Amino acid sequence: VVKADSKAGPTPAAANSSSKLEVQKDGSILASGPIEAVDTYTVVTDVTSEKPITGVRLELLSDPSLPSKGPGRAPNGNVVINEIRVNQQPIEKSNAKPKPVKLTKPQATFQQTGFPIANALDNNPATGWAISPQLGIDHAAIFQVADVNAAKGVKLTFVFDQRFGSGHTMGKFRLSVTTDANPRLQSPVSPELAKMLEIPVPERTDAQKADLRRRFLAQDKEYQRLQADAAKVPPTDPRVLGAQDLTWA
């Protein structure tokens, strides 16, 4: 359920209602069954990583099985997450009391007016994060964390309080953690570019190769510097110099 940089052991997710949460092959969780007006989802997983965990990422994913393709279960596909809570517990100390994990610096790919991502962390169940009118498409949010050492394994418990009503609960979602010193909300590589890079080199068209070369040179600062320096060097052919003088005159 939660993908770490090293090893993660998923356990079934559960809803407080009669809704069914099933783990998919890609690590996402899909809700099915009766759509309750309000619901609380709980996801528990064991994570092991040599480096401390620095961030948690939540993806809201669209799916044909959901109303209006989701990612929520409301008729229009919206979702409202009122509160997100995370606890940690050392795997080797199963009797230890779980400790809360503080989520900070929330970021989201989109925030509905009046429903910013920060609302999901304000300890106020009357507020929440929502995504209307950008419905039927994927969204993501990321939160930074500290003091989560998973070297000997840690059990993480995620609780999603969804009490807006009218079935505004998550339809399909995925959780992941990172040890990156600077957790990023989105990959700098666009889906279009990622798809192009997956094509084997011999199978790429001339247009695709030219596009990749252009993109590479556009971010190569040394190449740009050399190009600028070359433009400043005067031509050595006297005929070119004469033509330049004539143009100046």
PyRosetta script that sets phi, psi and omega in degrees:
from pyrosetta import init, pose_from_sequence

init()
pose = pose_from_sequence("VVKADSKAGPTPAAANSSSKLEVQKDGSILASGPIEAVDTYTVVTDVTSEKPITGVRLELLSDPSLPSKGPGRAPNGNVVINEIRVNQQPIEKSNAKPKPVKLTKPQATFQQTGFPIANALDNNPATGWAISPQLGIDHAAIFQVADVNAAKGVKLTFVFDQRFGSGHTMGKFRLSVTTDANPRLQSPVSPELAKMLEIPVPERTDAQKADLRRRFLAQDKEYQRLQADAAKVPPTDPRVLGAQDLTWA")
pose.set_psi(1, -48.9)
pose.set_omega(1, 177.0)
pose.set_phi(2, -106.3)
pose.set_psi(2, 124.5)
pose.set_omega(2, -179.0)
pose.set_phi(3, -96.9)
pose.set_psi(3, 118.2)
pose.set_omega(3, 176.9)
pose.set_phi(4, -97.0)
pose.set_psi(4, 174.6)
pose.set_omega(4, 179.3)
pose.set_phi(5, -71.0)
pose.set_psi(5, -17.7)
pose.set_omega(5, 178.9)
pose.set_phi(6, -120.6)
pose.set_psi(6, -87.1)
pose.set_omega(6, -176.6)
pose.set_phi(7, -125.8)
pose.set_psi(7, 142.2)
pose.set_omega(7, 175.8)
pose.set_phi(8, -139.8)
pose.set_psi(8, 135.9)
pose.set_omega(8, 179.0)
pose.set_phi(9, -112.7)
pose.set_psi(9, 107.3)
pose.set_omega(9, -176.8)
pose.set_phi(10, -75.8)
pose.set_psi(10, 146.9)
pose.set_omega(10, 171.5)
pose.set_phi(11, -126.2)
pose.set_psi(11, 154.9)
pose.set_omega(11, -177.2)
pose.set_phi(12, -57.1)
pose.set_psi(12, 141.0)
pose.set_omega(12, 174.5)
pose.set_phi(13, -84.0)
pose.set_psi(13, 156.5)
pose.set_omega(13, -177.4)
pose.set_phi(14, -137.5)
pose.set_psi(14, 146.6)
pose.set_omega(14, 175.1)
pose.set_phi(15, -110.8)
pose.set_psi(15, 151.3)
pose.set_omega(15, 178.5)
pose.set_phi(16, -72.4)
pose.set_psi(16, -16.9)
pose.set_omega(16, -177.8)
pose.set_phi(17, -99.6)
pose.set_psi(17, -164.0)
pose.set_omega(17, 177.3)
pose.set_phi(18, -86.6)
pose.set_psi(18, 4.0)
pose.set_omega(18, 177.0)
pose.set_phi(19, -64.7)
pose.set_psi(19, 149.3)
pose.set_omega(19, -179.3)
pose.set_phi(20, -109.1)
pose.set_psi(20, 128.8)
pose.set_omega(20, 178.5)
pose.set_phi(21, -111.7)
pose.set_psi(21, 119.1)
pose.set_omega(21, -177.2)
pose.set_phi(22, -118.4)
pose.set_psi(22, 132.9)
pose.set_omega(22, 178.1)
pose.set_phi(23, -78.0)
pose.set_psi(23, 127.5)
pose.set_omega(23, 179.7)
pose.set_phi(24, -91.8)
pose.set_psi(24, 169.9)
pose.set_omega(24, -178.4)
pose.set_phi(25, -61.1)
pose.set_psi(25, -30.7)
pose.set_omega(25, -178.0)
pose.set_phi(26, -87.6)
pose.set_psi(26, 9.5)
pose.set_omega(26, 178.3)
pose.set_phi(27, 88.5)
pose.set_psi(27, -5.2)
pose.set_omega(27, 178.5)
pose.set_phi(28, -78.5)
pose.set_psi(28, 166.1)
pose.set_omega(28, 179.5)
pose.set_phi(29, -122.6)
pose.set_psi(29, 124.9)
pose.set_omega(29, -177.1)
pose.set_phi(30, -111.7)
pose.set_psi(30, 129.5)
pose.set_omega(30, 179.0)
pose.set_phi(31, -92.1)
pose.set_psi(31, 141.1)
pose.set_omega(31, 177.6)
pose.set_phi(32, -147.3)
pose.set_psi(32, 178.5)
pose.set_omega(32, -179.3)
pose.set_phi(33, 86.2)
pose.set_psi(33, -163.1)
pose.set_omega(33, -178.1)
pose.set_phi(34, -57.5)
pose.set_psi(34, 138.3)
pose.set_omega(34, 177.5)
pose.set_phi(35, -95.3)
pose.set_psi(35, 109.8)
pose.set_omega(35, -179.4)
pose.set_phi(36, -83.5)
pose.set_psi(36, 153.2)
pose.set_omega(36, 179.8)
pose.set_phi(37, -62.4)
pose.set_psi(37, -45.0)
pose.set_omega(37, 177.0)
pose.set_phi(38, -131.7)
pose.set_psi(38, 157.1)
pose.set_omega(38, -178.4)
pose.set_phi(39, -162.7)
pose.set_psi(39, 159.8)
pose.set_omega(39, 174.1)
pose.set_phi(40, -127.9)
pose.set_psi(40, 124.1)
pose.set_omega(40, 177.9)
pose.set_phi(41, -101.2)
pose.set_psi(41, 140.8)
pose.set_omega(41, 175.9)
pose.set_phi(42, -127.3)
pose.set_psi(42, 128.1)
pose.set_omega(42, 178.9)
pose.set_phi(43, -124.0)
pose.set_psi(43, 126.1)
pose.set_omega(43, -179.6)
pose.set_phi(44, -121.6)
pose.set_psi(44, 132.8)
pose.set_omega(44, -179.9)
pose.set_phi(45, -150.8)
pose.set_psi(45, 150.6)
pose.set_omega(45, 175.7)
pose.set_phi(46, -96.4)
pose.set_psi(46, 131.2)
pose.set_omega(46, -178.2)
pose.set_phi(47, -126.9)
pose.set_psi(47, 135.6)
pose.set_omega(47, 174.8)
pose.set_phi(48, -125.8)
pose.set_psi(48, 130.2)
pose.set_omega(48, -179.5)
pose.set_phi(49, -154.2)
pose.set_psi(49, 136.4)
pose.set_omega(49, -179.2)
pose.set_phi(50, -65.4)
pose.set_psi(50, -33.6)
pose.set_omega(50, 180.0)
pose.set_phi(51, -98.2)
pose.set_psi(51, 153.2)
pose.set_omega(51, 177.8)
pose.set_phi(52, -62.7)
pose.set_psi(52, 145.5)
pose.set_omega(52, 176.9)
pose.set_phi(53, -75.8)
pose.set_psi(53, 132.9)
pose.set_omega(53, -176.0)
pose.set_phi(54, -115.2)
pose.set_psi(54, -16.1)
pose.set_omega(54, -176.9)
pose.set_phi(55, -156.2)
pose.set_psi(55, 155.6)
pose.set_omega(55, 176.7)
pose.set_phi(56, -124.4)
pose.set_psi(56, 133.7)
pose.set_omega(56, -179.4)
pose.set_phi(57, -118.3)
pose.set_psi(57, 131.9)
pose.set_omega(57, 176.6)
pose.set_phi(58, -117.4)
pose.set_psi(58, 123.2)
pose.set_omega(58, 176.9)
pose.set_phi(59, -108.4)
pose.set_psi(59, 132.4)
pose.set_omega(59, 171.3)
pose.set_phi(60, -102.1)
pose.set_psi(60, 120.2)
pose.set_omega(60, -169.9)
pose.set_phi(61, -115.4)
pose.set_psi(61, 137.8)
pose.set_omega(61, 176.8)
pose.set_phi(62, -76.8)
pose.set_psi(62, 156.7)
pose.set_omega(62, -179.9)
pose.set_phi(63, -160.5)
pose.set_psi(63, 139.5)
pose.set_omega(63, -178.6)
pose.set_phi(64, -59.9)
pose.set_psi(64, -23.3)
pose.set_omega(64, -177.4)
pose.set_phi(65, -77.8)
pose.set_psi(65, -10.9)
pose.set_omega(65, -175.5)
pose.set_phi(66, -94.5)
pose.set_psi(66, 155.2)
pose.set_omega(66, 176.1)
pose.set_phi(67, -57.7)
pose.set_psi(67, 128.2)
pose.set_omega(67, -179.2)
pose.set_phi(68, 55.0)
pose.set_psi(68, 26.7)
pose.set_omega(68, -179.4)
pose.set_phi(69, 69.1)
pose.set_psi(69, 9.2)
pose.set_omega(69, 175.2)
pose.set_phi(70, 74.1)
pose.set_psi(70, -151.6)
pose.set_omega(70, 9.9)
pose.set_phi(71, -79.2)
pose.set_psi(71, -4.5)
pose.set_omega(71, 177.3)
pose.set_phi(72, -94.0)
pose.set_psi(72, 178.2)
pose.set_omega(72, -177.7)
pose.set_phi(73, -104.0)
pose.set_psi(73, 3.1)
pose.set_omega(73, 175.1)
pose.set_phi(74, -68.1)
pose.set_psi(74, 157.3)
pose.set_omega(74, -178.5)
pose.set_phi(75, -52.1)
pose.set_psi(75, -34.9)
pose.set_omega(75, 179.9)
pose.set_phi(76, -91.4)
pose.set_psi(76, 1.7)
pose.set_omega(76, 179.0)
pose.set_phi(77, 90.8)
pose.set_psi(77, 3.0)
pose.set_omega(77, -177.5)
pose.set_phi(78, -80.6)
pose.set_psi(78, 166.0)
pose.set_omega(78, 178.3)
pose.set_phi(79, -146.7)
pose.set_psi(79, 144.4)
pose.set_omega(79, 175.6)
pose.set_phi(80, -127.6)
pose.set_psi(80, 116.8)
pose.set_omega(80, 176.8)
pose.set_phi(81, -101.9)
pose.set_psi(81, 111.0)
pose.set_omega(81, -175.1)
pose.set_phi(82, -79.5)
pose.set_psi(82, -40.8)
pose.set_omega(82, -179.9)
pose.set_phi(83, -147.1)
pose.set_psi(83, 141.0)
pose.set_omega(83, 174.2)
pose.set_phi(84, -120.6)
pose.set_psi(84, 124.1)
pose.set_omega(84, 178.5)
pose.set_phi(85, -125.9)
pose.set_psi(85, 142.9)
pose.set_omega(85, 179.5)
pose.set_phi(86, -132.6)
pose.set_psi(86, 133.9)
pose.set_omega(86, 174.9)
pose.set_phi(87, -122.1)
pose.set_psi(87, 154.2)
pose.set_omega(87, 177.4)
pose.set_phi(88, -128.0)
pose.set_psi(88, 151.5)
pose.set_omega(88, -179.8)
pose.set_phi(89, -152.7)
pose.set_psi(89, 128.4)
pose.set_omega(89, 178.6)
pose.set_phi(90, -59.6)
pose.set_psi(90, 133.5)
pose.set_omega(90, -180.0)
pose.set_phi(91, -64.2)
pose.set_psi(91, -37.9)
pose.set_omega(91, -177.5)
pose.set_phi(92, -72.1)
pose.set_psi(92, -13.5)
pose.set_omega(92, 178.8)
pose.set_phi(93, -121.1)
pose.set_psi(93, 74.4)
pose.set_omega(93, -174.9)
pose.set_phi(94, -63.9)
pose.set_psi(94, -21.1)
pose.set_omega(94, 179.8)
pose.set_phi(95, -91.2)
pose.set_psi(95, -3.0)
pose.set_omega(95, -178.8)
pose.set_phi(96, -68.4)
pose.set_psi(96, 148.7)
pose.set_omega(96, 179.8)
pose.set_phi(97, -75.4)
pose.set_psi(97, 128.7)
pose.set_omega(97, 178.6)
pose.set_phi(98, -58.6)
pose.set_psi(98, 142.0)
pose.set_omega(98, 178.4)
pose.set_phi(99, -111.4)
pose.set_psi(99, 139.9)
pose.set_omega(99, 178.6)
pose.set_phi(100, -69.2)
pose.set_psi(100, 143.0)
pose.set_omega(100, 175.3)
pose.set_phi(101, -102.3)
pose.set_psi(101, 122.3)
pose.set_omega(101, -178.1)
pose.set_phi(102, -81.7)
pose.set_psi(102, 124.1)
pose.set_omega(102, 176.6)
pose.set_phi(103, -95.7)
pose.set_psi(103, 130.1)
pose.set_omega(103, -177.0)
pose.set_phi(104, -132.9)
pose.set_psi(104, 169.5)
pose.set_omega(104, 176.0)
pose.set_phi(105, 47.4)
pose.set_psi(105, 57.6)
pose.set_omega(105, -179.5)
pose.set_phi(106, -67.6)
pose.set_psi(106, 139.6)
pose.set_omega(106, 175.1)
pose.set_phi(107, -136.1)
pose.set_psi(107, 149.0)
pose.set_omega(107, 178.7)
pose.set_phi(108, -143.0)
pose.set_psi(108, 151.7)
pose.set_omega(108, 178.8)
pose.set_phi(109, -69.6)
pose.set_psi(109, -25.3)
pose.set_omega(109, 176.7)
pose.set_phi(110, -157.4)
pose.set_psi(110, 145.6)
pose.set_omega(110, 178.9)
pose.set_phi(111, -133.5)
pose.set_psi(111, 125.8)
pose.set_omega(111, 177.3)
pose.set_phi(112, -67.2)
pose.set_psi(112, 143.3)
pose.set_omega(112, 178.7)
pose.set_phi(113, -55.9)
pose.set_psi(113, 123.7)
pose.set_omega(113, -178.7)
pose.set_phi(114, 85.7)
pose.set_psi(114, -3.9)
pose.set_omega(114, 180.0)
pose.set_phi(115, -131.6)
pose.set_psi(115, 61.0)
pose.set_omega(115, -179.6)
pose.set_phi(116, -70.9)
pose.set_psi(116, 160.6)
pose.set_omega(116, -178.2)
pose.set_phi(117, -61.5)
pose.set_psi(117, -29.4)
pose.set_omega(117, -179.7)
pose.set_phi(118, -61.4)
pose.set_psi(118, -24.3)
pose.set_omega(118, 179.7)
pose.set_phi(119, -62.8)
pose.set_psi(119, -25.5)
pose.set_omega(119, -178.4)
pose.set_phi(120, -75.8)
pose.set_psi(120, -5.5)
pose.set_omega(120, -178.2)
pose.set_phi(121, -121.9)
pose.set_psi(121, 9.5)
pose.set_omega(121, -171.8)
pose.set_phi(122, -92.6)
pose.set_psi(122, 7.5)
pose.set_omega(122, -179.8)
pose.set_phi(123, 58.2)
pose.set_psi(123, 26.9)
pose.set_omega(123, 177.9)
pose.set_phi(124, -122.7)
pose.set_psi(124, 102.9)
pose.set_omega(124, -176.6)
pose.set_phi(125, -66.6)
pose.set_psi(125, -6.3)
pose.set_omega(125, 179.2)
pose.set_phi(126, -85.9)
pose.set_psi(126, -8.8)
pose.set_omega(126, 179.2)
pose.set_phi(127, -116.0)
pose.set_psi(127, 168.4)
pose.set_omega(127, 179.7)
pose.set_phi(128, -173.2)
pose.set_psi(128, 175.7)
pose.set_omega(128, 177.7)
pose.set_phi(129, -102.1)
pose.set_psi(129, 132.2)
pose.set_omega(129, 178.0)
pose.set_phi(130, -139.1)
pose.set_psi(130, 171.6)
pose.set_omega(130, -170.1)
pose.set_phi(131, -132.1)
pose.set_psi(131, 8.9)
pose.set_omega(131, 178.2)
pose.set_phi(132, -68.2)
pose.set_psi(132, 141.4)
pose.set_omega(132, 9.8)
pose.set_phi(133, -97.1)
pose.set_psi(133, 11.7)
pose.set_omega(133, -179.8)
pose.set_phi(134, -85.4)
pose.set_psi(134, 78.9)
pose.set_omega(134, -175.0)
pose.set_phi(135, -109.1)
pose.set_psi(135, 160.5)
pose.set_omega(135, 179.9)
pose.set_phi(136, 76.9)
pose.set_psi(136, 9.3)
pose.set_omega(136, 179.4)
pose.set_phi(137, -132.4)
pose.set_psi(137, 167.9)
pose.set_omega(137, -179.1)
pose.set_phi(138, -78.3)
pose.set_psi(138, 148.6)
pose.set_omega(138, 174.8)
pose.set_phi(139, -138.5)
pose.set_psi(139, 166.4)
pose.set_omega(139, 179.4)
pose.set_phi(140, -151.3)
pose.set_psi(140, 154.7)
pose.set_omega(140, 174.7)
pose.set_phi(141, -139.0)
pose.set_psi(141, 149.9)
pose.set_omega(141, 179.4)
pose.set_phi(142, -134.8)
pose.set_psi(142, 146.0)
pose.set_omega(142, -179.4)
pose.set_phi(143, -134.3)
pose.set_psi(143, 139.2)
pose.set_omega(143, 176.0)
pose.set_phi(144, -88.3)
pose.set_psi(144, 147.4)
pose.set_omega(144, 178.8)
pose.set_phi(145, -134.3)
pose.set_psi(145, 164.8)
pose.set_omega(145, 178.1)
pose.set_phi(146, -142.5)
pose.set_psi(146, 162.7)
pose.set_omega(146, 176.4)
pose.set_phi(147, 60.6)
pose.set_psi(147, 36.9)
pose.set_omega(147, 174.6)
pose.set_phi(148, -116.7)
pose.set_psi(148, 94.3)
pose.set_omega(148, -178.4)
pose.set_phi(149, -96.6)
pose.set_psi(149, 116.5)
pose.set_omega(149, -176.5)
pose.set_phi(150, -111.5)
pose.set_psi(150, 18.0)
pose.set_omega(150, -177.0)
pose.set_phi(151, -59.5)
pose.set_psi(151, -38.0)
pose.set_omega(151, 179.1)
pose.set_phi(152, -104.1)
pose.set_psi(152, 11.8)
pose.set_omega(152, 178.7)
pose.set_phi(153, 94.1)
pose.set_psi(153, 134.4)
pose.set_omega(153, 179.3)
pose.set_phi(154, -138.3)
pose.set_psi(154, 139.9)
pose.set_omega(154, 176.6)
pose.set_phi(155, -94.5)
pose.set_psi(155, 120.7)
pose.set_omega(155, 180.0)
pose.set_phi(156, -106.7)
pose.set_psi(156, 133.1)
pose.set_omega(156, 177.4)
pose.set_phi(157, -118.7)
pose.set_psi(157, 119.4)
pose.set_omega(157, 179.9)
pose.set_phi(158, -105.8)
pose.set_psi(158, 131.1)
pose.set_omega(158, 178.7)
pose.set_phi(159, -123.7)
pose.set_psi(159, 125.8)
pose.set_omega(159, -179.7)
pose.set_phi(160, -115.8)
pose.set_psi(160, 110.5)
pose.set_omega(160, -179.4)
pose.set_phi(161, -91.2)
pose.set_psi(161, 117.9)
pose.set_omega(161, -176.3)
pose.set_phi(162, -127.7)
pose.set_psi(162, 94.6)
pose.set_omega(162, -172.0)
pose.set_phi(163, -124.1)
pose.set_psi(163, 21.3)
pose.set_omega(163, 179.4)
pose.set_phi(164, -64.4)
pose.set_psi(164, -35.9)
pose.set_omega(164, -178.5)
pose.set_phi(165, 104.6)
pose.set_psi(165, 173.9)
pose.set_omega(165, 177.2)
pose.set_phi(166, 58.6)
pose.set_psi(166, 28.8)
pose.set_omega(166, 176.2)
pose.set_phi(167, 73.8)
pose.set_psi(167, 21.3)
pose.set_omega(167, 179.6)
pose.set_phi(168, -78.8)
pose.set_psi(168, 64.7)
pose.set_omega(168, 179.5)
pose.set_phi(169, -118.7)
pose.set_psi(169, 164.6)
pose.set_omega(169, -178.1)
pose.set_phi(170, -68.7)
pose.set_psi(170, 133.3)
pose.set_omega(170, 178.0)
pose.set_phi(171, -95.2)
pose.set_psi(171, -41.6)
pose.set_omega(171, 177.5)
pose.set_phi(172, -147.4)
pose.set_psi(172, 131.7)
pose.set_omega(172, -177.5)
pose.set_phi(173, -152.1)
pose.set_psi(173, 166.4)
pose.set_omega(173, 179.2)
pose.set_phi(174, -146.4)
pose.set_psi(174, 141.6)
pose.set_omega(174, 178.7)
pose.set_phi(175, -115.0)
pose.set_psi(175, 145.3)
pose.set_omega(175, 174.2)
pose.set_phi(176, -150.8)
pose.set_psi(176, 158.8)
pose.set_omega(176, 177.3)
pose.set_phi(177, -125.1)
pose.set_psi(177, 160.8)
pose.set_omega(177, -179.8)
pose.set_phi(178, -138.8)
pose.set_psi(178, 157.9)
pose.set_omega(178, 173.8)
pose.set_phi(179, -112.2)
pose.set_psi(179, 10.2)
pose.set_omega(179, -179.7)
pose.set_phi(180, -62.4)
pose.set_psi(180, 137.6)
pose.set_omega(180, 180.0)
pose.set_phi(181, -64.8)
pose.set_psi(181, -25.1)
pose.set_omega(181, 179.3)
pose.set_phi(182, -130.1)
pose.set_psi(182, 81.4)
pose.set_omega(182, -177.3)
pose.set_phi(183, -55.4)
pose.set_psi(183, 134.5)
pose.set_omega(183, -177.1)
pose.set_phi(184, -111.1)
pose.set_psi(184, 141.6)
pose.set_omega(184, 179.1)
pose.set_phi(185, -70.2)
pose.set_psi(185, -42.4)
pose.set_omega(185, -177.4)
pose.set_phi(186, -134.1)
pose.set_psi(186, 156.4)
pose.set_omega(186, 176.1)
pose.set_phi(187, -74.4)
pose.set_psi(187, 140.1)
pose.set_omega(187, 177.0)
pose.set_phi(188, -68.9)
pose.set_psi(188, -12.3)
pose.set_omega(188, 179.0)
pose.set_phi(189, -90.9)
pose.set_psi(189, 120.2)
pose.set_omega(189, -179.7)
pose.set_phi(190, -70.4)
pose.set_psi(190, 155.6)
pose.set_omega(190, 177.7)
pose.set_phi(191, -56.8)
pose.set_psi(191, -35.6)
pose.set_omega(191, 179.4)
pose.set_phi(192, -63.3)
pose.set_psi(192, -45.7)
pose.set_omega(192, -179.6)
pose.set_phi(193, -68.9)
pose.set_psi(193, -39.8)
pose.set_omega(193, 179.7)
pose.set_phi(194, -61.0)
pose.set_psi(194, -40.3)
pose.set_omega(194, 178.9)
pose.set_phi(195, -64.8)
pose.set_psi(195, -38.1)
pose.set_omega(195, -179.9)
pose.set_phi(196, -68.3)
pose.set_psi(196, -38.9)
pose.set_omega(196, -178.6)
pose.set_phi(197, -68.9)
pose.set_psi(197, -24.1)
pose.set_omega(197, 179.6)
pose.set_phi(198, -74.2)
pose.set_psi(198, -15.1)
pose.set_omega(198, 179.8)
pose.set_phi(199, -75.5)
pose.set_psi(199, 126.6)
pose.set_omega(199, 178.0)
pose.set_phi(200, -54.8)
pose.set_psi(200, 142.0)
pose.set_omega(200, -176.0)
pose.set_phi(201, -52.2)
pose.set_psi(201, -46.1)
pose.set_omega(201, -179.0)
pose.set_phi(202, -62.7)
pose.set_psi(202, -21.1)
pose.set_omega(202, -176.4)
pose.set_phi(203, -95.0)
pose.set_psi(203, -3.8)
pose.set_omega(203, -179.3)
pose.set_phi(204, -75.7)
pose.set_psi(204, 141.4)
pose.set_omega(204, 178.1)
pose.set_phi(205, -76.7)
pose.set_psi(205, 165.6)
pose.set_omega(205, 178.0)
pose.set_phi(206, -61.2)
pose.set_psi(206, -36.9)
pose.set_omega(206, 179.3)
pose.set_phi(207, -65.2)
pose.set_psi(207, -40.2)
pose.set_omega(207, 178.9)
pose.set_phi(208, -67.7)
pose.set_psi(208, -40.1)
pose.set_omega(208, 178.1)
pose.set_phi(209, -64.0)
pose.set_psi(209, -41.6)
pose.set_omega(209, 179.5)
pose.set_phi(210, -65.5)
pose.set_psi(210, -38.3)
pose.set_omega(210, 179.2)
pose.set_phi(211, -65.4)
pose.set_psi(211, -44.1)
pose.set_omega(211, 178.9)
pose.set_phi(212, -64.1)
pose.set_psi(212, -39.6)
pose.set_omega(212, 178.8)
pose.set_phi(213, -64.5)
pose.set_psi(213, -42.2)
pose.set_omega(213, 179.6)
pose.set_phi(214, -62.7)
pose.set_psi(214, -43.7)
pose.set_omega(214, -179.6)
pose.set_phi(215, -64.3)
pose.set_psi(215, -39.5)
pose.set_omega(215, -179.7)
pose.set_phi(216, -65.9)
pose.set_psi(216, -47.0)
pose.set_omega(216, -178.2)
pose.set_phi(217, -67.2)
pose.set_psi(217, -28.1)
pose.set_omega(217, -179.1)
pose.set_phi(218, -67.0)
pose.set_psi(218, -24.7)
pose.set_omega(218, 179.5)
pose.set_phi(219, -107.9)
pose.set_psi(219, 4.0)
pose.set_omega(219, 178.6)
pose.set_phi(220, -90.0)
pose.set_psi(220, 97.9)
pose.set_omega(220, -176.4)
pose.set_phi(221, -64.9)
pose.set_psi(221, -35.5)
pose.set_omega(221, 179.5)
pose.set_phi(222, -65.8)
pose.set_psi(222, -41.0)
pose.set_omega(222, 177.3)
pose.set_phi(223, -62.5)
pose.set_psi(223, -42.5)
pose.set_omega(223, 179.7)
pose.set_phi(224, -64.0)
pose.set_psi(224, -37.3)
pose.set_omega(224, 178.5)
pose.set_phi(225, -65.7)
pose.set_psi(225, -43.7)
pose.set_omega(225, 179.9)
pose.set_phi(226, -65.5)
pose.set_psi(226, -37.7)
pose.set_omega(226, 177.7)
pose.set_phi(227, -62.5)
pose.set_psi(227, -42.4)
pose.set_omega(227, 179.6)
pose.set_phi(228, -66.1)
pose.set_psi(228, -41.0)
pose.set_omega(228, 178.8)
pose.set_phi(229, -65.0)
pose.set_psi(229, -40.1)
pose.set_omega(229, -179.3)
pose.set_phi(230, -64.7)
pose.set_psi(230, -33.6)
pose.set_omega(230, -179.6)
pose.set_phi(231, -68.7)
pose.set_psi(231, -21.4)
pose.set_omega(231, -178.4)
pose.set_phi(232, -87.1)
pose.set_psi(232, -14.5)
pose.set_omega(232, -177.8)
pose.set_phi(233, -78.6)
pose.set_psi(233, 124.5)
pose.set_omega(233, -178.9)
pose.set_phi(234, -71.1)
pose.set_psi(234, 149.5)
pose.set_omega(234, 178.8)
pose.set_phi(235, -66.5)
pose.set_psi(235, 150.0)
pose.set_omega(235, -178.8)
pose.set_phi(236, -92.9)
pose.set_psi(236, -18.1)
pose.set_omega(236, 179.6)
pose.set_phi(237, -71.8)
pose.set_psi(237, 119.0)
pose.set_omega(237, -178.7)
pose.set_phi(238, -59.3)
pose.set_psi(238, -28.9)
pose.set_omega(238, 179.6)
pose.set_phi(239, -66.5)
pose.set_psi(239, -36.0)
pose.set_omega(239, 178.3)
pose.set_phi(240, -68.9)
pose.set_psi(240, -39.9)
pose.set_omega(240, 178.3)
pose.set_phi(241, -63.4)
pose.set_psi(241, -40.6)
pose.set_omega(241, 178.8)
pose.set_phi(242, -64.0)
pose.set_psi(242, -39.5)
pose.set_omega(242, 178.8)
pose.set_phi(243, -65.6)
pose.set_psi(243, -37.8)
pose.set_omega(243, 178.0)
pose.set_phi(244, -65.4)
pose.set_psi(244, -40.9)
pose.set_omega(244, 178.9)
pose.set_phi(245, -63.4)
pose.set_psi(245, -40.6)
pose.set_omega(245, -179.3)
pose.set_phi(246, -64.9)
pose.set_psi(246, -41.2)
pose.set_omega(246, 179.0)
pose.set_phi(247, -63.6)
pose.set_psi(247, -40.8)
pose.set_omega(247, -180.0)
pose.set_phi(248, -64.0)
pose.set_psi(248, -43.0)
pose.set_omega(248, -179.0)
pose.set_phi(249, -64.2)
pose.dump_pdb("model.pdb")
